[in-house]
Amino acid sequence: MARWTETHADLFRIASALKEIPVSGIVSMRLSDGSSIEGVIRRMNFGNNAGRGGWRYYGEYELESIDGARWVIDVLDIESACDMWKSRHADYEAAGRINIIR
C-alpha cells in the first residue's frame, strides 16, 4: 500500500497528481530514485484515513509494461509523468496489452 502523507509537500503532491497524471492510457513516469518506467495504467487508488488523528492521504497507480511486468507506484515516488498514448498505443496493441475497438 502507498505511504500516508506526512508533510505539506506530500499533501500537495497527492492533490496535484490527478491534474498531472492521466487516469487512463499509456504513461511514462520518472521516479524519485532516478528510474523511469512506462506502461498502461491498469488501476489507480487514492484514499484517506477519514480524519482519524488528523487528515492523511495516499495514492498509487498500477502500470503494466509492454512485456507484461506490473508495478504498483506510490504517487509520492513520482517526480513526473508523460502521456505516451499517441506515440505508443500501436505498439501496446500489437503486443496484446490493449485492445482498440474500431
Solvent accessible surface area in square Angstrom, and as a share of the most:
residue,aa,sasa,rsa
1,M,162,0.73
2,A,8,0.07
3,R,120,0.44
4,W,73,0.26
5,T,3,0.02
6,E,126,0.57
7,T,74,0.43
8,H,147,0.66
9,A,72,0.56
10,D,32,0.16
11,L,67,0.33
12,F,135,0.56
13,R,41,0.15
14,I,18,0.09
15,A,70,0.55
16,S,11,0.07
17,A,0,0.00
18,L,88,0.44
19,K,178,0.75
20,E,93,0.42
21,I,2,0.01
22,P,34,0.21
23,V,88,0.50
24,S,77,0.50
25,G,18,0.17
26,I,0,0.00
27,V,0,0.00
28,S,30,0.19
29,M,1,0.00
30,R,126,0.46
31,L,21,0.10
32,S,65,0.42
33,D,116,0.60
34,G,51,0.49
35,S,49,0.32
36,S,76,0.49
37,I,24,0.12
38,E,42,0.19
39,G,0,0.00
40,V,9,0.05
41,I,16,0.08
42,R,89,0.33
43,R,92,0.33
44,M,66,0.29
45,N,55,0.28
46,F,56,0.23
47,G,21,0.21
48,N,71,0.37
49,N,24,0.12
50,A,60,0.47
51,G,24,0.23
52,R,188,0.69
53,G,88,0.85
54,G,39,0.37
55,W,146,0.51
56,R,85,0.31
57,Y,68,0.26
58,Y,28,0.11
59,G,0,0.00
60,E,11,0.05
61,Y,0,0.00
62,E,26,0.12
63,L,0,0.00
64,E,13,0.06
65,S,10,0.06
66,I,57,0.29
67,D,113,0.58
68,G,29,0.28
69,A,45,0.35
70,R,130,0.47
71,W,87,0.30
72,V,84,0.49
73,I,16,0.08
74,D,16,0.08
75,V,0,0.00
76,L,29,0.14
77,D,44,0.23
78,I,4,0.02
79,E,90,0.40
80,S,56,0.36
81,A,28,0.21
82,C,73,0.44
83,D,87,0.45
84,M,46,0.21
85,W,90,0.31
86,K,186,0.79
87,S,82,0.53
88,R,62,0.23
89,H,51,0.23
90,A,62,0.48
91,D,60,0.31
92,Y,1,0.00
93,E,47,0.21
94,A,94,0.73
95,A,47,0.36
96,G,55,0.53
97,R,70,0.25
98,I,20,0.10
99,N,135,0.69
100,I,51,0.26
101,I,170,0.86
102,R,213,0.78
